[in-house]
């Protein structure tokens, strides 16, 4: 990574560590998808049986991309890191590294309540750690000068919407695991689809 002269070395090191961790975790996700055995005539059925693995892989990969973009976007506004920033970042990355485990658990038990709760809880805590990271920077004067207040508010909202969505998924899982799984798949769309970016986020931010 090219060194930004406006940032201190510790901040750059945290960014580099994050890039490495996310690269490894996103690669590990695909290891849960095994090529089916058997004769060619049975291949379509065997591939259809992989839908839980493929769906959980797609959701997790998309969310990792969203969280990576959110974390690195924060560092575009953070010019220095303090002691708390380091340990909040380590907590954030520790939770991120659990994603392959919770994803594999979900893909093997897509109709069960407990795996969905574990998976959704993992995502809730990742989002809250990202929010904590931003609040710590805001409260300890680690942000760039003249940062627009609208951007500060927007960043808070983006950190909290996904955890709120997955908290709903946890509650729904007790009554209907399949609906909860649909919620898990729908949350990333709020961050990915351009139309939702304009309508949902602008209204939420009050713009």
C-alpha positions as CSV (number, residue, x, y, z in Angstrom):
1,X,0.0,0.0,0.0
2,X,1.3,3.4,-0.9
3,X,2.0,5.5,2.2
4,X,-0.3,8.4,2.8
5,X,1.8,11.3,4.2
6,X,-1.2,12.6,6.2
7,X,-1.5,9.3,8.2
8,X,0.7,7.9,10.9
9,X,2.5,4.6,10.5
10,X,0.3,2.8,13.0
11,X,-2.8,3.6,11.0
12,X,-1.2,2.4,7.8
13,X,-0.2,-0.9,9.6
14,X,-3.8,-1.5,10.7
15,X,-5.0,-1.0,7.2
16,X,-2.5,-3.4,5.8
17,X,-3.3,-6.0,8.5
18,X,-7.0,-5.7,7.6
19,X,-6.4,-6.2,3.9
20,X,-4.4,-9.4,4.7
21,X,-7.0,-10.8,7.1
22,X,-9.9,-10.2,4.8
23,X,-8.1,-11.7,1.8
24,X,-7.5,-14.9,3.8
25,X,-11.0,-15.1,5.3
26,X,-12.7,-14.6,1.9
27,X,-10.5,-17.3,0.4
28,X,-11.3,-19.8,3.1
29,X,-15.1,-19.4,2.4
30,X,-14.8,-21.3,-0.8
31,X,-13.3,-24.4,0.9
32,X,-16.8,-25.2,2.3
33,X,-18.0,-25.9,-1.3
34,X,-17.0,-29.4,-2.3
35,X,-17.2,-30.7,-5.9
36,X,-19.9,-33.5,-5.9
37,X,-18.8,-37.1,-6.6
38,X,-20.8,-39.5,-8.7
39,X,-21.6,-40.2,-12.3
40,X,-22.3,-37.4,-14.8
41,X,-26.0,-38.1,-15.1
42,X,-26.4,-37.4,-11.4
43,X,-24.5,-34.2,-11.5
44,X,-27.5,-31.8,-11.9
45,X,-29.1,-33.2,-8.7
46,X,-25.8,-33.2,-6.8
47,X,-25.2,-29.5,-7.8
48,X,-28.7,-28.6,-6.7
49,X,-28.0,-30.2,-3.3
50,X,-25.2,-27.6,-2.9
51,X,-27.6,-24.7,-2.7
52,X,-27.1,-24.2,1.0
53,X,-23.3,-24.0,0.6
54,X,-23.6,-21.6,-2.4
55,X,-26.2,-19.4,-0.8
56,X,-24.3,-19.1,2.5
57,X,-21.0,-18.5,0.5
58,X,-22.7,-15.7,-1.5
59,X,-24.2,-14.0,1.6
60,X,-20.9,-14.2,3.5
61,X,-18.7,-13.1,0.7
62,X,-20.9,-10.1,0.0
63,X,-21.0,-9.1,3.6
64,X,-17.2,-9.4,4.0
65,X,-16.9,-7.1,1.0
66,X,-19.3,-4.7,2.6
67,X,-17.5,-4.7,6.0
68,X,-14.2,-4.4,4.3
69,X,-15.4,-1.4,2.4
70,X,-16.9,0.1,5.5
71,X,-13.7,-0.4,7.5
72,X,-11.4,1.0,4.9
73,X,-13.8,3.9,4.3
74,X,-13.5,4.8,8.0
75,X,-9.8,4.9,7.6
76,X,-10.1,7.5,4.8
77,X,-11.4,9.8,7.5
78,X,-9.2,8.6,10.4
79,X,-5.7,10.1,10.3
80,X,-4.2,8.5,13.4
81,X,-4.8,5.4,15.6
82,X,-4.7,5.2,19.4
83,X,-4.5,2.3,21.8
84,X,-8.3,1.7,21.7
85,X,-8.3,1.8,17.9
86,X,-5.8,-1.1,17.8
87,X,-7.8,-3.3,20.2
88,X,-11.1,-2.5,18.7
89,X,-9.6,-3.4,15.3
90,X,-8.3,-6.7,16.6
91,X,-11.7,-7.5,18.0
92,X,-13.3,-6.6,14.7
93,X,-10.8,-8.9,12.8
94,X,-11.2,-11.7,15.3
95,X,-15.0,-11.7,14.7
96,X,-14.4,-11.5,10.9
97,X,-12.2,-14.7,11.1
98,X,-15.1,-16.6,12.6
99,X,-17.2,-16.1,9.4
100,X,-15.9,-19.3,7.7
101,X,-17.0,-21.3,10.8
102,X,-20.4,-19.7,11.1
103,X,-20.9,-20.0,7.4
104,X,-20.0,-23.7,7.3
105,X,-22.4,-24.3,10.3
106,X,-25.2,-22.5,8.4
107,X,-24.6,-24.3,5.1
108,X,-24.8,-27.7,6.8
109,X,-28.0,-26.9,8.8
110,X,-29.9,-24.3,6.7
111,X,-33.3,-25.2,8.2
112,X,-32.2,-25.2,11.8
113,X,-32.7,-22.3,14.3
114,X,-29.4,-22.5,16.2
115,X,-27.0,-22.3,13.2
116,X,-28.9,-19.2,11.9
117,X,-28.8,-17.6,15.3
118,X,-25.0,-18.3,15.6
119,X,-24.4,-17.0,12.0
120,X,-26.5,-13.8,12.5
121,X,-25.0,-13.2,15.9
122,X,-21.5,-13.3,14.3
123,X,-22.7,-10.6,11.9
124,X,-24.3,-8.5,14.5
125,X,-21.1,-8.3,16.6
126,X,-19.0,-7.5,13.5
127,X,-21.2,-4.6,12.7
128,X,-21.2,-3.4,16.3
129,X,-17.4,-3.6,16.4
130,X,-17.2,-1.5,13.3
131,X,-19.6,1.0,14.9
132,X,-17.5,1.1,18.1
133,X,-14.4,1.7,16.0
134,X,-16.0,4.8,14.4
135,X,-17.4,6.1,17.7
136,X,-14.0,5.7,19.3
137,X,-12.4,7.7,16.5
138,X,-15.1,10.4,16.8
139,X,-14.8,10.7,20.5
140,X,-11.0,10.8,20.7
141,X,-10.3,13.3,18.0
142,X,-8.8,10.8,15.6
143,X,-10.7,12.0,12.6
144,X,-9.6,14.4,9.9
145,X,-10.3,18.0,10.4
146,X,-13.4,19.6,8.8
147,X,-15.1,16.3,8.4
148,X,-18.8,17.1,7.4
149,X,-21.3,16.3,10.2
150,X,-23.5,14.7,7.5
151,X,-20.8,12.2,6.7
152,X,-20.4,11.4,10.4
153,X,-24.1,10.7,10.8
154,X,-24.2,8.7,7.5
155,X,-21.3,6.5,8.7
156,X,-23.0,5.7,12.0
157,X,-26.2,4.7,10.2
158,X,-24.4,2.4,7.8
159,X,-22.7,0.7,10.7
160,X,-25.9,0.0,12.6
161,X,-28.4,-1.0,9.8
162,X,-26.8,-4.5,9.2
163,X,-26.6,-5.4,12.9
164,X,-30.3,-4.3,13.3
165,X,-31.3,-6.5,10.3
166,X,-29.5,-9.5,11.7
167,X,-30.9,-8.9,15.1
168,X,-34.3,-9.2,13.4
169,X,-33.2,-12.4,11.7
170,X,-32.2,-13.8,15.1
171,X,-35.7,-13.1,16.6
172,X,-37.5,-14.5,13.5
173,X,-35.3,-17.6,13.5
174,X,-37.2,-18.8,16.7
175,X,-40.4,-18.9,14.7
176,X,-39.5,-19.5,11.1
177,X,-35.8,-20.3,10.1
178,X,-36.5,-20.0,6.4
179,X,-37.8,-16.4,6.7
180,X,-34.8,-15.6,8.8
181,X,-32.5,-17.0,6.1
182,X,-34.3,-14.7,3.6
183,X,-33.6,-11.7,5.9
184,X,-29.9,-12.7,6.0
185,X,-29.8,-12.8,2.2
186,X,-31.7,-9.5,1.9
187,X,-29.6,-7.3,4.2
188,X,-26.5,-7.1,1.9
189,X,-28.8,-5.8,-0.9
190,X,-29.3,-2.5,1.0
191,X,-25.5,-1.9,0.6
192,X,-25.1,-3.3,-3.0
193,X,-28.0,-2.3,-5.2
194,X,-27.5,1.3,-6.5
195,X,-31.3,2.1,-6.4
196,X,-31.5,1.1,-2.7
197,X,-28.4,3.2,-2.1
198,X,-30.2,6.3,-3.3
199,X,-33.6,5.7,-1.8
200,X,-33.0,3.9,1.5
201,X,-29.8,5.5,2.7
202,X,-30.7,9.1,1.7
203,X,-34.0,8.9,3.5
204,X,-32.5,7.3,6.5
205,X,-29.9,10.0,6.7
206,X,-32.6,12.7,6.3
207,X,-31.2,14.0,3.1
